[in-house]
């Protein structure tokens, strides 16, 4: 391992023209390294980058003159790249990213990561994201690690060792912050229906956004909840400190909140530092069928852009505008639906654009993220319906019933045209 000062780092020494580069996603993006990559791109030739989510402003459409962007979707600040037409969207489940890296379908010649300073055993924690990075490391010719003095040492599966790092760059800079999204009355109404499906001792998979935050805020009276998720935010730390999340009744990892990433603020990062009640695990574990299949009372909470009258879910794009991704939705929807005492929930507002457009629709305006055969509970601010066991006609009527009243009559007429009237 070589240690190189940041201002002396010449990436052309390590990156070859045409290399595939995998970058730590979301809050774990190694900002010092990605800024250097953009600044030095003229001397690198072309390079192919793969992203998960993005929350920084480092990568711009202008930098696509040398850096060819690809990733799982337009999540966060990557949305502007998809809108500019310089981002190649790879539609895949999060659980598929590691196998795709291992097979070479997603090329990884160079891995750029942010890690914590080493512990007393010389191990570097993955800090804010474990997810698919070890799979990428297994394929990388070069591993460049930004060792950020402010990155928490988070307990994680298979931490990084000095022997696995090609270049170490020391920094001491603030971490990316992803504050909890404020929520209002609409989200509270959705959360009221969703929280009724979350019993004591349930294990939760939860994302980020206003609706998840509203749901978490309504769980303060629960007992012994568990967490097994692809991501967690500040609200999980709040519920752990309040004694609501104890993980005491999980079938695996008792006493430990398991996640792939930390998407939050310094409040969460300080809480996670050397906290043995949190563990970051790779996607093969957080999203893998073998581990998910062992959890009882697994409740998955996912969102959608729209749901059609048959129950198909679009969480990715509206027309050519890529707003989300397949992500881990299908992995958890299937696992939660199969879990004894569990529940799979898709929660969304009933309308968009100030009420002008219904998000319960006759036909999707984008791809099918989750098939109608996998869907159970769908929730809006107007109610909750379980589609399990319902035929197409009954599904359409049930979904129209939780649409906004201004659009309900039109949807019921369309449902009759598509599937016939009730006898």
C-alpha positions as CSV (number, residue, x, y, z in Angstrom):
1,X,0.0,0.0,0.0
2,X,1.3,3.4,-0.9
3,X,0.2,6.6,0.9
4,X,0.0,9.6,-1.4
5,X,-1.0,13.1,-0.3
6,X,-4.1,14.2,-2.0
7,X,-2.5,17.2,-3.8
8,X,0.1,14.8,-5.2
9,X,-2.3,12.1,-6.4
10,X,-2.0,11.5,-10.2
11,X,-4.8,9.2,-11.2
12,X,-3.3,8.7,-14.6
13,X,-0.7,6.5,-12.9
14,X,-3.4,4.1,-11.9
15,X,-6.3,4.4,-14.3
16,X,-5.9,3.2,-17.9
17,X,-8.0,4.4,-20.8
18,X,-11.2,2.4,-21.0
19,X,-11.1,1.2,-17.4
20,X,-14.2,0.4,-15.5
21,X,-14.5,2.4,-12.3
22,X,-16.8,1.6,-9.4
23,X,-17.4,4.4,-6.9
24,X,-18.8,4.1,-3.4
25,X,-22.4,5.2,-3.5
26,X,-24.5,7.7,-1.6
27,X,-23.1,9.1,1.6
28,X,-20.1,6.8,1.2
29,X,-18.8,8.6,-2.0
30,X,-15.1,9.4,-1.6
31,X,-15.5,13.0,-2.5
32,X,-11.8,13.9,-2.5
33,X,-11.2,11.1,-5.0
34,X,-14.2,11.8,-7.2
35,X,-13.4,15.5,-7.4
36,X,-9.8,14.5,-8.4
37,X,-11.3,12.1,-11.1
38,X,-13.4,14.9,-12.6
39,X,-10.6,17.4,-12.5
40,X,-8.0,15.1,-14.1
41,X,-10.3,13.4,-16.6
42,X,-8.7,15.0,-19.6
43,X,-5.5,13.1,-18.9
44,X,-7.2,9.8,-18.3
45,X,-8.7,9.1,-21.6
46,X,-12.2,7.6,-21.5
47,X,-13.4,5.7,-18.4
48,X,-16.6,3.9,-17.6
49,X,-18.1,4.6,-14.2
50,X,-20.7,2.6,-12.3
51,X,-22.9,4.2,-9.5
52,X,-25.5,3.3,-7.0
53,X,-27.3,6.3,-5.6
54,X,-25.7,9.7,-5.6
55,X,-26.0,12.7,-3.2
56,X,-23.1,14.9,-4.2
57,X,-22.8,17.5,-7.0
58,X,-19.4,16.2,-8.2
59,X,-20.5,14.4,-11.3
60,X,-21.9,16.7,-14.0
61,X,-23.2,16.3,-17.5
62,X,-20.2,18.3,-18.7
63,X,-17.8,15.7,-17.3
64,X,-19.4,13.1,-19.5
65,X,-17.0,14.2,-22.3
66,X,-14.5,11.7,-20.8
67,X,-16.4,9.9,-18.0
68,X,-19.2,7.6,-19.2
69,X,-21.8,7.2,-16.5
70,X,-23.9,4.1,-15.8
71,X,-25.7,2.9,-12.8
72,X,-28.9,1.5,-11.3
73,X,-31.0,4.7,-11.9
74,X,-31.6,8.3,-11.4
75,X,-31.5,8.3,-7.6
76,X,-30.7,11.6,-5.9
77,X,-28.3,13.9,-7.8
78,X,-27.9,11.3,-10.6
79,X,-31.3,12.4,-11.8
80,X,-29.8,15.4,-13.5
81,X,-27.5,13.0,-15.4
82,X,-30.3,10.9,-16.6
83,X,-32.2,14.0,-17.6
84,X,-29.2,15.2,-19.6
85,X,-29.1,11.9,-21.5
86,X,-25.6,11.0,-20.4
87,X,-26.4,8.2,-17.9
88,X,-26.9,4.6,-19.0
89,X,-29.4,3.1,-16.7
90,X,-28.9,-0.6,-15.8
91,X,-32.2,-2.0,-14.6
92,X,-31.3,-4.6,-12.0
93,X,-32.1,-5.7,-8.5
94,X,-29.7,-4.6,-5.9
95,X,-29.2,-8.3,-5.1
96,X,-27.9,-8.7,-8.7
97,X,-25.2,-6.1,-8.6
98,X,-22.6,-8.2,-6.8
99,X,-23.0,-11.2,-9.2
100,X,-22.8,-8.8,-12.1
101,X,-19.6,-7.5,-10.8
102,X,-18.2,-10.9,-10.1
103,X,-19.0,-12.1,-13.6
104,X,-17.5,-9.0,-15.2
105,X,-20.8,-7.8,-16.7
106,X,-20.3,-4.7,-14.7
107,X,-16.6,-3.9,-15.3
108,X,-14.4,-3.0,-12.3
109,X,-10.8,-2.3,-12.9
110,X,-10.5,0.5,-10.4
111,X,-12.4,0.8,-7.1
112,X,-12.7,4.2,-5.4
113,X,-13.9,4.0,-1.8
114,X,-14.1,6.0,1.4
115,X,-13.2,4.1,4.6
116,X,-12.5,4.9,8.2
117,X,-9.1,5.0,9.8
118,X,-7.9,1.5,10.9
119,X,-8.8,0.1,14.3
120,X,-6.3,-1.5,16.7
121,X,-6.2,-4.6,14.5
122,X,-5.3,-2.6,11.4
123,X,-8.8,-3.1,9.8
124,X,-10.4,-0.3,7.8
125,X,-14.2,-0.2,8.2
126,X,-16.3,0.3,5.2
127,X,-17.9,3.0,7.4
128,X,-21.0,4.2,5.6
129,X,-21.6,1.5,2.9
130,X,-20.7,-2.2,2.7
131,X,-23.3,-3.3,0.0
132,X,-21.5,-4.6,-3.1
133,X,-18.1,-3.0,-2.5
134,X,-16.3,-6.2,-1.5
135,X,-17.6,-7.9,-4.7
136,X,-16.1,-5.0,-6.6
137,X,-12.8,-5.2,-4.7
138,X,-12.5,-8.9,-5.7
139,X,-12.3,-7.8,-9.4
140,X,-10.4,-4.5,-9.1
141,X,-6.8,-4.2,-10.3
142,X,-6.4,-1.0,-8.3
143,X,-8.1,0.0,-5.0
144,X,-7.8,3.7,-4.1
145,X,-9.1,4.4,-0.6
146,X,-9.8,7.8,0.9
147,X,-9.2,7.3,4.6
148,X,-11.3,10.0,6.1
149,X,-10.6,10.9,9.7
150,X,-14.2,11.8,10.2
151,X,-15.6,8.5,8.9
152,X,-17.0,6.3,11.7
153,X,-15.6,2.9,12.3
154,X,-18.8,0.9,11.8
155,X,-18.9,-2.8,12.6
156,X,-19.1,-4.5,9.2
157,X,-18.7,-7.9,7.5
158,X,-15.2,-8.4,6.2
159,X,-13.6,-5.1,6.8
160,X,-10.8,-3.9,4.5
161,X,-7.2,-4.7,5.2
162,X,-4.0,-2.8,4.4
163,X,-3.0,-5.5,2.0
164,X,-6.1,-5.0,-0.1
165,X,-5.5,-1.3,-0.7
166,X,-3.3,-0.1,-3.5
167,X,-3.2,3.6,-2.7
168,X,-4.2,5.3,0.6
169,X,-5.1,9.0,0.5
170,X,-5.7,10.6,3.9
171,X,-8.3,13.3,4.4
172,X,-10.2,15.0,7.2
173,X,-13.4,16.4,5.8
174,X,-17.1,16.5,6.7
175,X,-19.2,13.6,5.6
176,X,-22.1,13.9,3.1
177,X,-25.3,14.7,5.0
178,X,-28.7,13.3,4.1
179,X,-31.1,14.8,6.6
180,X,-34.5,13.3,7.3
181,X,-37.1,14.5,4.9
182,X,-39.8,16.6,6.5
183,X,-43.3,15.2,6.3
184,X,-46.8,16.7,6.6
185,X,-50.4,15.7,7.1
186,X,-50.6,13.7,3.9
187,X,-47.7,11.5,4.9
188,X,-49.1,11.1,8.4
189,X,-52.4,9.8,6.9
190,X,-50.5,7.2,4.9
191,X,-48.4,6.3,7.9
192,X,-51.5,5.7,10.0
193,X,-52.7,3.0,7.7
194,X,-49.2,1.5,7.3
195,X,-48.3,1.4,11.0
196,X,-51.4,-0.7,11.7
197,X,-49.7,-3.5,9.7
198,X,-46.5,-3.4,11.9
199,X,-46.9,-5.5,15.0
200,X,-44.6,-5.7,18.0
201,X,-41.5,-7.8,17.2
202,X,-41.7,-7.1,13.5
203,X,-38.5,-6.8,11.5
204,X,-38.5,-3.8,9.2
205,X,-37.0,-3.0,5.8
206,X,-37.4,0.7,5.3
207,X,-36.1,3.3,2.8
208,X,-35.6,7.0,3.0
209,X,-38.1,9.8,2.2
210,X,-41.1,11.6,3.7
211,X,-43.4,8.6,3.9
212,X,-40.9,6.2,5.6
213,X,-40.1,9.0,8.1
214,X,-43.7,9.5,8.9
215,X,-44.2,5.7,9.4
216,X,-41.2,5.5,11.7
217,X,-42.5,8.4,13.7
218,X,-45.7,6.4,14.5
219,X,-43.9,3.4,15.9
220,X,-42.8,4.8,19.2
221,X,-45.3,2.6,21.1
222,X,-44.0,-0.7,19.6
223,X,-41.9,-3.2,21.4
224,X,-38.9,-5.1,20.3
225,X,-38.8,-4.1,16.6
226,X,-35.9,-5.3,14.4
227,X,-34.1,-3.9,11.4
228,X,-32.9,-5.8,8.4
229,X,-32.6,-3.3,5.5
230,X,-30.7,-2.1,2.6
231,X,-30.4,1.3,4.1
232,X,-31.1,3.1,7.4
233,X,-31.3,6.8,8.3
234,X,-31.4,8.9,11.5
235,X,-34.8,7.7,12.5
236,X,-33.5,4.2,13.1
237,X,-31.0,5.6,15.6
238,X,-33.8,7.5,17.3
239,X,-35.9,4.3,17.7
240,X,-32.9,2.3,18.9
241,X,-32.1,4.9,21.5
242,X,-35.8,5.0,22.6
243,X,-35.7,1.2,23.1
244,X,-38.3,0.6,20.4
245,X,-35.8,-1.2,18.1
246,X,-34.0,-3.8,20.1
247,X,-33.7,-6.6,17.5
248,X,-34.3,-9.0,20.5
249,X,-36.8,-11.2,18.6
250,X,-35.1,-11.6,15.2
251,X,-34.5,-15.1,14.1
252,X,-31.0,-14.0,13.0
253,X,-28.6,-11.3,14.2
254,X,-30.4,-10.9,17.6
255,X,-29.6,-7.5,19.1
256,X,-28.2,-6.1,15.9
257,X,-29.7,-3.7,13.3
258,X,-28.4,-5.0,9.9
259,X,-28.1,-2.7,6.9
260,X,-26.0,-2.3,3.8
261,X,-25.6,1.5,4.0
262,X,-26.0,4.5,6.4
263,X,-27.9,7.3,4.7
264,X,-28.2,10.0,7.3
265,X,-26.4,12.8,9.1
266,X,-23.6,13.1,11.7
267,X,-26.3,12.2,14.3
268,X,-26.4,8.7,12.8
269,X,-22.7,8.5,12.0
270,X,-21.8,9.2,15.6
271,X,-24.3,6.7,16.9
272,X,-22.9,4.0,14.6
273,X,-19.3,4.6,15.5
274,X,-18.0,1.4,17.1
275,X,-21.6,0.5,18.0
276,X,-21.9,-3.3,18.1
277,X,-25.8,-2.9,17.9
278,X,-25.3,-2.0,14.2
279,X,-23.7,-4.0,11.5
280,X,-23.2,-3.2,7.8
281,X,-23.4,-6.3,5.6
282,X,-23.1,-6.9,1.8
283,X,-26.1,-7.1,-0.4
284,X,-25.7,-10.9,-0.7
285,X,-26.8,-10.9,3.0
286,X,-29.1,-7.9,3.3
287,X,-31.0,-8.7,0.2
288,X,-30.3,-12.4,-0.2
289,X,-33.1,-15.0,-0.1
290,X,-31.2,-17.3,2.3
291,X,-31.1,-14.6,5.1
292,X,-34.5,-13.0,4.3
293,X,-36.2,-16.4,4.3
294,X,-35.3,-16.9,7.9
295,X,-37.1,-13.8,9.2
296,X,-40.6,-14.0,10.6
297,X,-42.8,-10.9,10.8
298,X,-40.7,-9.2,8.1
299,X,-42.4,-6.0,7.0
300,X,-41.1,-4.2,3.9
301,X,-42.0,-0.6,3.3
302,X,-41.5,0.6,-0.3
303,X,-42.7,3.5,-2.4
304,X,-43.8,3.9,-6.0
305,X,-44.3,6.5,-8.7
306,X,-47.5,4.9,-9.7
307,X,-49.6,1.7,-9.5
308,X,-51.9,0.5,-12.2
309,X,-55.3,-1.0,-11.7
310,X,-54.0,-4.6,-12.0
311,X,-51.4,-4.0,-9.2
312,X,-48.3,-3.4,-11.3
313,X,-45.8,-1.0,-9.7
314,X,-43.6,1.5,-11.4
315,X,-40.8,2.8,-9.1
316,X,-38.3,3.8,-11.8
317,X,-39.4,6.3,-14.5
318,X,-42.1,8.4,-16.0
319,X,-41.6,8.2,-19.7
320,X,-38.0,8.9,-20.4
321,X,-37.5,10.6,-17.0
322,X,-35.6,8.1,-14.8
323,X,-36.5,9.2,-11.2
324,X,-35.8,6.0,-9.2
325,X,-34.5,2.5,-9.7
326,X,-35.5,-1.2,-9.3
327,X,-33.3,-1.2,-6.2
328,X,-34.1,-3.7,-3.5
329,X,-37.9,-3.4,-3.9
330,X,-38.5,-6.8,-5.5
331,X,-36.1,-8.6,-3.2
332,X,-37.9,-7.4,-0.1
333,X,-41.4,-7.5,-1.5
334,X,-41.1,-11.2,-2.2
335,X,-39.4,-11.9,1.1
336,X,-41.9,-10.0,3.2
337,X,-44.9,-11.5,1.4
338,X,-43.5,-15.0,2.1
339,X,-42.6,-14.3,5.7
340,X,-44.8,-15.8,8.4
341,X,-46.7,-12.9,10.0
342,X,-45.0,-10.4,7.5
343,X,-46.4,-7.8,5.2
344,X,-45.3,-6.2,1.9
345,X,-46.4,-2.6,1.7
346,X,-46.2,-0.2,-1.3
347,X,-47.1,3.3,0.0
348,X,-47.6,6.4,-2.2
349,X,-49.6,9.6,-2.3
350,X,-52.8,9.2,-4.4
351,X,-51.9,12.1,-6.7
352,X,-49.1,14.1,-8.2
353,X,-48.7,17.6,-9.6
354,X,-51.0,19.2,-7.0
355,X,-53.8,16.7,-7.4
356,X,-54.0,17.0,-11.2
357,X,-52.7,13.5,-11.9
358,X,-53.7,10.3,-10.2
359,X,-50.9,7.9,-9.2
360,X,-53.4,5.1,-9.3
361,X,-53.5,4.7,-13.1
362,X,-55.1,2.5,-15.8
363,X,-51.8,2.0,-17.6
364,X,-48.3,2.7,-16.3
365,X,-46.3,5.5,-17.8
366,X,-43.0,3.7,-17.2
367,X,-41.6,0.2,-16.7
368,X,-43.0,-2.5,-14.4
369,X,-40.7,-2.6,-11.4
370,X,-42.7,-5.1,-9.3
371,X,-45.0,-7.5,-11.0
372,X,-48.7,-7.6,-10.0
373,X,-48.2,-11.2,-9.0
374,X,-45.9,-10.1,-6.2
375,X,-47.9,-7.3,-4.7
376,X,-49.9,-7.4,-1.5
377,X,-50.7,-4.2,0.4
378,X,-51.0,-0.9,-1.4
379,X,-51.6,2.2,0.7
380,X,-52.5,5.9,0.0
381,X,-53.8,8.6,2.2
382,X,-57.3,7.3,1.4
383,X,-56.9,3.8,2.6
384,X,-55.1,0.4,2.5
385,X,-56.0,-2.6,0.3
386,X,-54.5,-6.1,0.2
387,X,-54.5,-7.4,-3.4
388,X,-53.5,-10.9,-2.4
389,X,-56.0,-13.4,-3.7
390,X,-58.0,-10.8,-5.7
391,X,-58.8,-11.2,-9.3
392,X,-58.2,-8.4,-11.8
393,X,-61.7,-6.9,-11.5
394,X,-61.6,-6.9,-7.7
395,X,-58.1,-5.5,-7.7
396,X,-59.1,-2.6,-10.0
397,X,-62.1,-1.8,-7.9
398,X,-60.1,-2.0,-4.7
399,X,-57.3,0.3,-6.0
400,X,-59.8,2.8,-7.4
401,X,-61.3,2.9,-4.0
402,X,-58.0,4.3,-2.5
403,X,-57.4,6.7,-5.3
404,X,-58.2,10.4,-4.9
405,X,-62.0,11.0,-5.0
406,X,-61.6,13.4,-8.0
407,X,-60.2,10.6,-10.1
408,X,-62.1,7.6,-8.6
409,X,-65.1,7.7,-11.0
410,X,-62.9,7.8,-14.1
411,X,-60.8,4.9,-12.7
412,X,-63.9,2.8,-11.9
413,X,-65.2,3.4,-15.5
414,X,-61.9,2.3,-16.9
415,X,-61.8,-0.7,-14.6
416,X,-65.2,-1.8,-16.0
417,X,-64.0,-1.4,-19.6
418,X,-60.8,-3.4,-18.9
419,X,-62.1,-6.1,-16.7
420,X,-65.9,-6.0,-16.8
421,X,-68.5,-4.9,-14.3
422,X,-69.1,-6.8,-11.1
423,X,-71.9,-9.2,-11.4
